[in-house]
Amino acid sequence: MKIEPFALERNQSLYENTVRFNLSDSGVHPLSLRQVLAQDECEEILSLSQGYGQTNGSPELRRRIAAYYSGLDEHNILITNGSAEANFSVIWTLVEPGDDVLVMLPNYMLVWGALRAFGANAIGFQLREDRNWAPDLDELRDRHTPKTKLIVVCNPNNPTGAILERDAMEEIVACARKSGAYILSDEIYRGSEFSGTDCPSFLDLYEKAIVCSGLSKSMALPGLRIGWIAGPRDVIDGTWHRHDYTTISTSIIGQYVATKVLEPRRRAKILSHSRSHLRQNLAMFSQWLSQHSGTFDFTPPKAGGMAFVRYHLPIGSTALVERFRTERSVFAAAGDWFGMDHFLRFGIGTDANILRPGLELASQTIRELGG
Ligand SMILES: Cc1ncc(COP(=O)(O)O)c(C=O)c1O
């Protein structure tokens, strides 16, 4: 089976640890275990027996996650190695060659590459820059067919940070109902809304919704590699069956920490930290942009650790990020990696002591280019 390169992750794999100022991440600057656990909990980890555990995730952790969605129990949850495995295995479970699948674009392109590798007809519908990144619902309806098996969204969205309005979510559900399609909603940025209120989940609106999420972004714990799939039991069973072939289980330490940090009060505390960190960095980023008036168009994100900007400079986005990296040791994500040339995605969730100097160095290249 052929699979196209996943440009964003490939470039991050190559470069994010080789630069001084990594501005390519979309989550919140990672926390340490000491910041999220009590001392006695850290000690307890030392005594945990390192078995495989329950391969679909401990019942306690699955119950804890299920409680965040209406009408679900532990049988509706599979614990995965990150939300990456979650997305991949849902697509593997549901998609047959020749199926029509509608995909919100721009998006985290794992879904696009995986759909095409499994032989689906991946058909985009756009978030529109001229509508503050609201979806083009006419395009969605026009491209929907009786063969549409799945509609894939990312809400809050990577890379724009946009959040669907409730009526747009309802329209997407109405469209899915017409062909009995599933909705795969990647909600990993839920919990980092700047407004302070979690946006609705598709699981609250549609019985054939499947949600992928995890601890990597809003919860600032990507190194734990804990993600999950929440959805109808038959789909969850199908993904567990595939999990037997891929990773078997997730780590016992990761599951232990996840069970602790997903206690409602602790989760709320971590999310409140994430939101205030993001608000401060967004303010710093906006101030930086104002030094380059006329060079950028910017619709501020409503959630997540990313700022997606259109730029007006005589250079393509891959070449521009290459210049930032090789000349200034600053690494940002190219719009090309999302199929959107002349855009850049800056990670604003990183530490302010990385973001500030990284942006100042990027300014030098931007000025050389006339911006
Ligand atoms: C929308 C989205 N889904 C999934 C992932 C992968 O997340 P994880 O690190 O939990 O595998 C990312 C990472 O950037 C993402 O942006």
Ligand as a Chemical Component Dictionary entry (heavy atoms), coordinates in Angstrom:
data_LIG
# 
_chem_comp.id                   LIG 
_chem_comp.type                 NON-POLYMER 
_chem_comp.pdbx_formal_charge   0 
_chem_comp.three_letter_code    LIG 
# 
loop_
_chem_comp_atom.comp_id 
_chem_comp_atom.atom_id 
_chem_comp_atom.alt_atom_id 
_chem_comp_atom.type_symbol 
_chem_comp_atom.charge 
_chem_comp_atom.model_Cartn_x 
_chem_comp_atom.model_Cartn_y 
_chem_comp_atom.model_Cartn_z 
_chem_comp_atom.pdbx_ordinal 
LIG C1 C1 C 0 -5.770 17.818 14.875 1  
LIG C2 C2 C 0 -4.707 16.899 15.385 2  
LIG N1 N1 N 0 -5.021 15.623 15.613 3  
LIG C3 C3 C 0 -4.103 14.753 16.060 4  
LIG C4 C4 C 0 -2.813 15.146 16.298 5  
LIG C5 C5 C 0 -1.823 14.136 16.810 6  
LIG O1 O1 O 0 -1.901 14.181 18.194 7  
LIG P1 P1 P 0 -1.139 13.161 19.163 8  
LIG O2 O2 O 0 0.128  13.794 19.543 9  
LIG O3 O3 O 0 -2.103 13.040 20.331 10 
LIG O4 O4 O 0 -0.976 11.885 18.443 11 
LIG C6 C6 C 0 -2.439 16.473 16.064 12 
LIG C7 C7 C 0 -1.047 16.915 16.288 13 
LIG O5 O5 O 0 -0.636 17.966 15.904 14 
LIG C8 C8 C 0 -3.420 17.364 15.603 15 
LIG O6 O6 O 0 -3.136 18.644 15.373 16 
# 
loop_
_chem_comp_bond.comp_id 
_chem_comp_bond.atom_id_1 
_chem_comp_bond.atom_id_2 
_chem_comp_bond.value_order 
_chem_comp_bond.pdbx_ordinal 
LIG C1 C2 SING 1  
LIG C2 N1 SING 2  
LIG C2 C8 DOUB 3  
LIG N1 C3 DOUB 4  
LIG C3 C4 SING 5  
LIG C4 C5 SING 6  
LIG C4 C6 DOUB 7  
LIG C5 O1 SING 8  
LIG O1 P1 SING 9  
LIG P1 O2 DOUB 10 
LIG P1 O3 SING 11 
LIG P1 O4 SING 12 
LIG C6 C7 SING 13 
LIG C6 C8 SING 14 
LIG C7 O5 DOUB 15 
LIG C8 O6 SING 16 
# 
